[in-house]
């Protein structure tokens, strides 16, 4: 095998969803805990340094325009770039339906910024590349940054070196067509590092206000139909700084329609540097953070994700089931990760009296901690939650 830290073959984004539906993405045939190796059939195993050739070719051939502001509904296609760390490449400022598709976006700020309206935005088949802001203390921009929306769809996109997707401030009517769908995207290296203003990165842990995820929803309560599914997220050391790849913060689905996180492949969560590693708490999926409820995570594959794999830490009526959660506790070079802690946890972190009906079951967990006080250090423990 060419790489001990194996990846799924990186599929072209617009083909990912159909491949996933056919069982290509998320079908793990075998894994080796000692090396964090995951073998996927029928696709080949790719090296961690591989780039999706067709995407690289598209970017190289693209001719970019400057930043744009979308103030009317419609379908938008193009290649846009912002070299200003304070100006997003694409700004959406309308409540009319907007579709951004078949585009390439590069930015030192957010790739797409949605703000100040009951936005109804679909982003599909689009490539988003984050650039170092080159402004000291400035964090890499998000692929999609939403504040004020009625309906958001992000589907079959490719994200690289961005700080992911952030959604907040729901202003919709709660009908079936006004919710959040993040489906079939490929993300590489979710980056929450702050620039040093000289083409590199500041040393140490970022402020918690600037933690970044592949997907975070914040402050959206009692919304039916939210789905985060069939996404592939791969983070590499030295090129990323993710907190959790998926984080549900102060948000909830409903009793009849729980927020669904399913059939995602998530690999890797690493501290930015040795200083950050002292207190790094990043992981795979934070099912419930700060009061989130009615959330389900199922049929996900979580591989080598830093401190923890899947966690419930708050709220009520949350569950994770039928997931595979594995880690060797080693980095790609075989060095122990001191912050590697636990495969899964149900933990009342805030001592909430309403922390009830939170469950985990039918999960396969094989996780080696990066530190231990006893002779069991280095031994894999595989455990199935009771049925």
C-alpha positions as CSV (number, residue, x, y, z in Angstrom):
1,X,0.0,0.0,0.0
2,X,1.4,3.4,-1.0
3,X,0.4,5.3,2.1
4,X,-0.1,4.2,5.7
5,X,-2.6,7.0,6.1
6,X,-5.0,6.1,3.3
7,X,-7.8,8.1,1.8
8,X,-10.8,7.3,-0.2
9,X,-10.2,8.0,-3.8
10,X,-11.1,11.7,-4.2
11,X,-14.1,11.8,-6.5
12,X,-15.0,14.7,-8.7
13,X,-17.7,16.5,-6.6
14,X,-20.4,16.4,-9.1
15,X,-20.0,12.6,-9.2
16,X,-19.8,12.0,-5.5
17,X,-23.5,11.7,-4.6
18,X,-24.3,9.2,-7.3
19,X,-21.2,7.2,-6.3
20,X,-22.2,7.3,-2.6
21,X,-25.7,6.2,-3.4
22,X,-24.2,3.2,-5.2
23,X,-22.2,2.3,-2.1
24,X,-18.8,3.4,-3.2
25,X,-18.3,6.1,-0.6
26,X,-18.6,4.9,3.0
27,X,-18.1,1.2,2.2
28,X,-15.2,0.1,4.4
29,X,-14.0,-3.4,3.6
30,X,-11.3,-3.6,6.3
31,X,-9.2,-1.4,8.6
32,X,-5.9,-1.7,10.4
33,X,-5.9,0.1,13.7
34,X,-2.2,-0.1,14.0
35,X,-1.7,2.1,10.9
36,X,-5.0,4.0,10.5
37,X,-5.4,2.2,7.1
38,X,-8.8,2.0,5.6
39,X,-9.4,-0.1,2.5
40,X,-12.4,0.8,0.4
41,X,-13.8,-1.3,-2.4
42,X,-14.1,-1.1,-5.3
43,X,-12.1,2.2,-5.5
44,X,-8.4,2.2,-5.2
45,X,-6.6,3.6,-2.1
46,X,-5.0,7.0,-2.8
47,X,-2.0,8.6,-1.3
48,X,-2.6,11.4,1.1
49,X,-0.7,13.7,-1.2
50,X,-2.8,12.9,-4.2
51,X,-4.9,15.7,-5.7
52,X,-8.0,15.3,-7.8
53,X,-6.4,15.8,-11.2
54,X,-9.6,17.0,-12.9
55,X,-10.1,19.7,-10.3
56,X,-6.5,20.8,-10.4
57,X,-6.7,21.1,-14.2
58,X,-9.9,23.1,-13.9
59,X,-8.3,25.5,-11.5
60,X,-5.2,25.9,-13.6
61,X,-7.3,26.6,-16.7
62,X,-9.7,29.0,-15.1
63,X,-9.7,32.8,-15.7
64,X,-10.9,34.6,-12.6
65,X,-12.9,37.7,-12.2
66,X,-13.0,39.9,-9.1
67,X,-15.5,39.7,-6.2
68,X,-19.2,40.0,-7.0
69,X,-22.3,41.0,-5.1
70,X,-25.5,39.0,-6.0
71,X,-28.5,41.3,-5.4
72,X,-31.1,39.5,-7.5
73,X,-32.3,35.9,-7.8
74,X,-31.1,33.7,-10.6
75,X,-28.5,31.1,-11.7
76,X,-24.9,32.2,-11.5
77,X,-21.9,30.6,-13.0
78,X,-18.3,31.9,-13.1
79,X,-14.9,32.0,-11.6
80,X,-14.3,34.6,-8.9
81,X,-11.4,35.4,-6.7
82,X,-10.8,37.8,-3.8
83,X,-7.3,38.8,-2.8
84,X,-8.6,41.0,0.0
85,X,-8.9,39.2,3.3
86,X,-11.9,41.4,4.2
87,X,-14.0,41.0,1.0
88,X,-15.6,37.7,0.2
89,X,-15.4,36.5,-3.4
90,X,-19.1,36.2,-3.7
91,X,-21.6,38.1,-1.5
92,X,-25.3,37.2,-1.6
93,X,-27.6,40.0,-0.6
94,X,-31.1,39.0,-1.6
95,X,-34.0,36.8,-0.4
96,X,-34.8,35.7,-3.9
97,X,-33.7,32.2,-4.8
98,X,-30.1,32.0,-5.9
99,X,-28.2,29.1,-7.5
100,X,-24.4,29.2,-7.7
101,X,-23.3,26.2,-9.8
102,X,-20.4,24.9,-11.9
103,X,-18.1,27.7,-10.6
104,X,-14.6,28.0,-9.2
105,X,-14.0,30.4,-6.3
106,X,-10.8,31.3,-4.6
107,X,-10.6,33.7,-1.7
108,X,-8.5,35.2,1.1
109,X,-11.8,35.9,2.8
110,X,-15.0,33.7,2.6
111,X,-15.6,32.1,-0.8
112,X,-19.4,32.7,-0.5
113,X,-20.9,35.1,2.1
114,X,-24.7,35.2,2.7
115,X,-25.9,37.9,5.0
116,X,-28.9,40.0,6.1
117,X,-31.9,38.5,4.3
118,X,-34.2,35.4,4.3
119,X,-31.7,33.9,1.9
120,X,-32.6,30.9,-0.3
121,X,-29.3,29.8,-1.7
122,X,-28.2,26.6,-3.4
123,X,-24.5,26.0,-4.1
124,X,-23.7,23.0,-6.2
125,X,-21.0,21.5,-8.4
126,X,-18.7,24.3,-7.3
127,X,-15.0,24.3,-6.3
128,X,-14.0,26.5,-3.4
129,X,-10.3,27.1,-2.5
130,X,-9.2,29.0,0.6
131,X,-6.1,31.2,0.5
132,X,-3.9,32.4,3.3
133,X,-5.4,35.8,4.3
134,X,-1.9,37.2,4.7
135,X,-3.2,39.5,7.4
136,X,-1.8,38.7,10.9
137,X,-4.4,37.1,13.1
138,X,-6.9,36.6,10.3
139,X,-8.4,33.1,10.1
140,X,-8.9,31.3,6.7
141,X,-12.3,32.1,5.2
142,X,-15.2,29.8,5.0
143,X,-16.5,28.1,1.9
144,X,-20.0,29.1,2.7
145,X,-20.8,31.6,5.6
146,X,-24.5,32.1,6.2
147,X,-26.1,34.6,8.7
148,X,-29.9,34.9,7.9
149,X,-31.6,32.3,5.8
150,X,-34.7,30.5,4.8
151,X,-33.2,27.6,2.9
152,X,-29.6,26.5,2.3
153,X,-28.4,23.6,0.0
154,X,-24.8,22.8,-0.4
155,X,-24.4,19.8,-2.7
156,X,-21.6,18.1,-4.7
157,X,-19.0,20.8,-4.0
158,X,-15.3,20.5,-3.5
159,X,-13.7,22.5,-0.7
160,X,-10.0,22.7,-0.1
161,X,-8.2,24.7,2.6
162,X,-11.3,26.6,3.7
163,X,-12.8,26.8,7.1
164,X,-15.9,25.0,6.1
165,X,-19.6,25.8,6.1
166,X,-21.3,27.8,8.8
167,X,-25.1,28.3,9.1
168,X,-27.0,30.5,11.6
169,X,-30.0,32.8,12.1
170,X,-33.0,30.9,10.6
171,X,-35.6,33.2,9.2
172,X,-37.7,30.7,7.2
173,X,-41.3,29.5,7.5
174,X,-40.5,26.0,8.6
175,X,-42.1,24.3,5.6
176,X,-40.4,21.3,4.0
177,X,-38.7,23.4,1.4
178,X,-37.0,25.7,3.9
179,X,-34.3,23.9,5.8
180,X,-30.6,22.9,5.5
181,X,-29.2,20.2,3.3
182,X,-25.4,19.6,3.0
183,X,-25.0,16.5,0.8
184,X,-22.4,14.8,-1.3
185,X,-19.5,17.3,-0.7
186,X,-15.8,16.6,-0.7
187,X,-13.7,18.6,1.7
188,X,-10.0,18.5,2.1
189,X,-8.2,20.2,5.0
190,X,-10.6,22.3,7.1
191,X,-8.3,25.1,8.2
192,X,-8.9,27.1,11.4
193,X,-5.3,28.5,11.6
194,X,-4.6,32.2,11.8
195,X,-2.2,33.8,9.4
196,X,1.0,35.4,10.6
197,X,0.8,38.0,7.8
198,X,3.9,36.7,6.1
199,X,2.6,33.7,4.2
200,X,2.6,31.4,7.2
201,X,0.7,30.7,10.3
202,X,0.6,31.9,13.9
203,X,1.8,29.4,16.5
204,X,-0.5,28.1,19.2
205,X,-4.2,27.5,19.8
206,X,-6.7,29.7,18.1
207,X,-9.3,31.6,20.2
208,X,-12.3,29.4,20.8
209,X,-14.4,32.0,18.9
210,X,-12.5,31.0,15.8
211,X,-12.8,27.2,16.0
212,X,-13.7,25.9,12.6
213,X,-15.5,22.8,11.3
214,X,-16.5,21.3,8.0
215,X,-20.1,22.0,9.0
216,X,-21.5,23.9,12.0
217,X,-25.0,25.0,12.5
218,X,-25.5,27.5,15.3
219,X,-28.7,28.7,17.1
220,X,-31.2,27.1,14.8
221,X,-33.9,25.5,16.9
222,X,-36.8,23.1,16.2
223,X,-36.1,22.9,12.4
224,X,-37.3,19.8,10.6
225,X,-35.5,18.3,7.6
226,X,-31.9,19.2,8.3
227,X,-29.6,16.6,6.7
228,X,-25.8,16.3,6.6
229,X,-25.1,13.3,4.5
230,X,-22.8,11.5,2.1
231,X,-19.9,14.0,2.6
232,X,-16.3,13.1,2.6
233,X,-14.0,15.1,4.9
234,X,-10.2,14.4,5.0
235,X,-7.8,16.5,7.2
236,X,-4.0,16.2,7.0
237,X,-1.5,17.3,9.7
238,X,0.3,20.5,9.0
239,X,-2.3,21.6,6.4
240,X,-5.4,21.9,8.6
241,X,-6.8,22.8,12.0
242,X,-10.3,21.5,12.6
243,X,-12.2,21.4,15.9
244,X,-14.9,18.9,15.0
245,X,-15.6,18.1,11.3
246,X,-19.3,18.3,12.2
247,X,-20.6,20.4,15.1
248,X,-24.3,20.9,16.1
249,X,-24.3,24.0,18.4
250,X,-27.3,25.2,20.3
251,X,-29.5,23.8,17.5
252,X,-32.1,21.1,17.2
253,X,-34.3,19.1,14.9
254,X,-37.7,18.0,16.0
255,X,-39.1,14.9,17.7
256,X,-40.7,13.8,14.4
257,X,-37.8,14.9,12.2
258,X,-34.5,14.7,14.0
259,X,-31.5,16.5,12.6
260,X,-29.8,13.7,10.6
261,X,-26.0,13.2,10.2
262,X,-25.5,10.1,8.2
263,X,-23.3,8.2,5.8
264,X,-20.4,10.6,6.0
265,X,-16.7,9.6,5.8
266,X,-14.6,11.7,8.2
267,X,-10.8,11.3,8.5
268,X,-8.2,13.1,10.6
269,X,-8.2,15.9,13.1
270,X,-4.9,17.4,14.1
271,X,-3.6,20.3,16.2
272,X,-2.0,23.2,14.3
273,X,1.4,22.7,15.9
274,X,3.1,21.4,19.1
275,X,1.9,24.3,21.2
276,X,-1.7,23.8,20.1
277,X,-1.4,20.1,20.8
278,X,-1.1,20.7,24.5
279,X,-4.8,21.6,24.8
280,X,-6.2,20.3,21.5
281,X,-9.8,19.0,21.8
282,X,-10.7,18.4,18.1
283,X,-12.6,15.4,16.9
284,X,-15.0,13.9,14.5
285,X,-18.7,14.6,15.2
286,X,-20.1,16.7,18.0
287,X,-23.6,15.5,18.0
288,X,-24.9,18.0,20.6
289,X,-23.0,21.1,21.8
290,X,-24.5,23.7,24.2
291,X,-28.1,22.5,24.4
292,X,-28.6,20.8,21.0
293,X,-31.4,18.2,20.9
294,X,-33.2,15.8,18.6
295,X,-30.0,15.0,16.7
296,X,-29.1,11.6,15.2
297,X,-25.7,10.4,13.8
298,X,-25.8,7.1,12.1
299,X,-24.0,5.0,9.4
300,X,-20.9,7.3,9.5
301,X,-17.3,6.2,9.2
302,X,-15.0,8.2,11.6
303,X,-11.2,7.5,11.3
304,X,-8.4,8.9,13.4
305,X,-10.1,12.1,14.4
306,X,-7.9,13.6,17.1
307,X,-9.2,13.6,20.7
308,X,-12.5,11.8,20.1
309,X,-14.7,10.2,17.4
310,X,-18.3,11.0,18.2
311,X,-19.6,12.8,21.3
312,X,-22.9,13.8,22.9
313,X,-22.1,16.5,25.5
314,X,-25.4,18.4,26.0
315,X,-29.2,18.5,25.4
316,X,-31.7,15.7,25.2
317,X,-33.0,13.1,22.8
318,X,-29.7,12.7,20.9
319,X,-28.3,9.5,19.6
320,X,-25.5,7.9,17.6
321,X,-25.8,4.4,16.2
322,X,-24.5,2.1,13.5
323,X,-21.3,4.1,13.1
324,X,-17.7,2.8,12.7
325,X,-15.2,4.7,14.8
326,X,-11.5,3.8,14.6
327,X,-8.1,5.2,15.5
328,X,-4.6,3.9,16.1
329,X,-3.7,6.9,18.2
330,X,-0.9,7.6,15.8
331,X,-0.2,10.3,13.3
332,X,0.6,9.4,9.6
333,X,4.3,9.1,10.5
334,X,3.5,6.6,13.3
335,X,4.1,9.0,16.1
336,X,1.6,8.9,19.1
337,X,-1.0,11.6,19.3
338,X,-0.9,12.7,23.0
339,X,-4.4,14.2,22.7
340,X,-6.1,11.0,21.3
341,X,-8.6,10.2,24.0
342,X,-11.8,8.2,23.3
343,X,-13.8,6.8,20.4
344,X,-17.2,7.9,21.7
345,X,-18.6,9.6,24.7
346,X,-21.9,10.5,26.3
347,X,-21.0,13.2,28.8
348,X,-23.0,15.8,30.6
349,X,-20.3,18.4,30.2
350,X,-22.4,21.3,31.5
351,X,-24.1,19.4,34.3
352,X,-27.5,20.0,32.8
353,X,-30.6,18.8,34.7
354,X,-32.3,18.2,31.3
355,X,-29.5,15.9,30.0
356,X,-31.8,12.9,29.3
357,X,-32.6,10.3,26.7
358,X,-29.1,10.5,25.1
359,X,-28.0,7.1,23.7
360,X,-25.4,5.3,21.7
361,X,-25.8,1.8,20.4
362,X,-24.8,-0.7,17.7
363,X,-21.5,1.2,17.0
364,X,-18.2,-0.5,16.3
365,X,-15.4,1.3,18.1
366,X,-11.7,0.5,18.0
367,X,-9.7,3.3,19.6
368,X,-6.2,3.6,21.1
369,X,-5.7,6.5,23.4
370,X,-2.5,8.5,23.1
371,X,-1.8,8.3,26.8
372,X,-2.6,5.8,29.6
373,X,-1.7,5.3,33.2
374,X,-1.6,1.5,33.1
375,X,-0.3,-1.5,31.3
376,X,-3.1,-1.4,28.8
377,X,-1.4,1.5,26.9
378,X,-1.2,0.6,23.2
379,X,-3.9,-2.1,23.3
380,X,-6.9,-1.7,21.1
381,X,-10.3,-2.0,22.8
382,X,-13.2,-2.8,20.5
383,X,-16.6,-2.3,22.0
384,X,-20.2,-2.5,20.8
385,X,-22.7,-0.4,22.7
386,X,-25.5,-2.6,24.0
387,X,-28.4,-3.1,21.6
